[in-house]
Amino acid sequence: MVYIMMQITMCLTMCFSIITLLINFHCESLIIEWEIINLSSSSISIPILLDTPSVLFMSTVLLIASSVMQFAKTYMAQDKFSDRFIILVMLFVLSMMFLILFPHTMILLLGWDGLGITSFVLVIYYNNPKSLGAGMITAMTNRIGDVMLLISIAFMLNEGHWLITNVWYDNMIPWTPMLILIAAMTKSAQMPFSSWLPAAMAAPTPVSALVHSSTLVTAGVYLLYRFFPLMDSWAWFRPSLLFISTLTMLMAGASAMAECDMKKIIALSTLSQVAVMMFTLSLGLPDIAFFHLITHALFKALLFICAGNMIDIHHHNQDLRLMGNTASQLPSTSTAISIANLALCGAPYLAGFYSKDLIIETTSMLSKEKSIMIMLMFITATILTTAYSTRFALYVLFVPSYSPSAQYSSENMKQVLSIIPLTFMAVTGGATVNWLFCVPCLEPNFSSPLKLGAPVMIIIGVCVGVFSTQHKLPIPSFFTQSHCYMWFLSPLSTHVTPPLCMELPLFQLKEHDQGWSLIPTLIFQQMVFNSSSLMKLQNNPIMAFIACMALSMLWIMFIF
């Protein structure tokens, strides 16, 4: 079944790639009305939007899905329920197709909810308490965004339609952009909803490569990209998103420097890059944000698949400190990891260079319009990206290993086949998408100091990463603990917020389902208090009654 699904996804990838080229070269967008029911004067039809962003994103998702299927053939070979796993992955791809290709908010909600449900089921796939806890955090956090999107769809009733392409700003419902922003923040794990993404690493590694690196977490960015004309009409959209994305970027970079779990480091790296996309949207540059979304999906899925190969070789050990010295034993995987890390850092002429360098230069050009604190946080986060990528590569590839598990291992041909397409796209994908999507836009012109800003950040980040590998950074213990717990977002999400959220439902359960309402309950408690003394008098043994009778007889005899 894995082989059949892999062939289907590869064929769909080729079809969508051809459609992308045709639509882009003809410079047109197609909206196809699929009529389902036509009864007299009433008809139910579903629109299908085929433009360059939608088909390009869909072809990227299918390419990653086909590589993940190939990787799952070896990683999930010993699993008894591999067919169930493949069906869940295909349901996730179908939900992404609903989200990407259908510009109708009702069907978009189906895809949005489908992403949340399939993500929850895939996170709890291993059926253990850790996976269940991570799945509940994931589901409850994403459910907030589902409710916000549902309320915004109800508010759009005032417009008489639910098409994204025809939505406009209405003074009657000024909070619709705010609800859509909160929905996008929950799905893309922006602060304060960031803790679910590292927790979701309890899922199998093929799930992390497809779901939690390149598609699900970027669904919020894609939603804002589609609703950008409506969102930009809200005055608080850009300032609020700028502040939140910068904080998320800095927090994710600092936490990745303190983390030792391989998958969590890549998850925090994903969180940082999604924050970069949100930051670009807050600057009013949606096309550049979408450009970085595509290039990031290519090299981050490659990095996850290579990490999965490393974890499989090390007998499912994910500790970064127990790996190392694999560059000689695993040349293909080591080369792919190096290419993915260089693309993440923005090394010249790789996939991440074209989008990330453009973001850094555009931000530098707009620095006079922004706060000095925002710019310092952005520069620090960019340096930390290169630092934790260097630390990751050194620990995995070159540091002497403390675990002999990979000493007698060799690369499997199926594993190499899963990384070849993504490695090729990590090298050439940025230039290809740049030629297709950004040309004939003019490149910005900068002075020499601004042009040297990105290379200087990369060099400083490499130095910090090398120093952190060889020496312990002089950071106080409180800050180290805060970075380990994502600025204490993880304890707040798991230990503080759930009990507080349970107080009101528990009170309602006791008052309405298990008892009376408030006023009758208070009257009942007062009556119980008043009658308690009489009940104590009546609850006496028989000897007390005999003594009372004897005393009463003696009293009567004394009177008469």
Secondary structure, DSSP 8 states (H G I E B T S, - for coil): -HHHHHHHHHHHHHHHHHHHHHHHHHT--EEEEEEEEEETTEEEEEEEEE-HHHHHHHHHHHHHHHHHHHHHHHHTTT-TTHHHHHHHHHHHHHHHHHHHH--BHHHHHHHHHHHHHHHHHHHTTT-SHHHHHHHHHHHHHHHHHHHHHHHHHHHGGGGT--BGGG----TT-TTHHHHHHHHHHHHTT-TTS-THHHHGGGS-HHHHHHIIIIISTTHHHHHHHHTHHHHHTSTTHHHHHHHHHHHHHHHHHHHHHH--BHHHHHHHHHHHHHHHHHHHHHTT-HHHHHHHHHHHHHHHHHHHHHHHHHHHHTTS--BGGG----TTT-HHHHHHHHHHHHHHHT-TTSHHHHHHHHHHHHHHHTGGGS-HHHHHHHHHHHHHHHHHHHHHHIIIIIS--S-GGGTT----HHHHHHHHHHHHHHHHHHHHHIIIIITTS------HHHHTHHHHHHHHHHHHHHHHHHS-----HHHHHHHHTTTTHHHIIIIIHHHHHHHHHHHHIIIIISS--HHHHHHHHHHHHHHHHHHHHHS--HHHHHHHHHHHHHHHHHH-
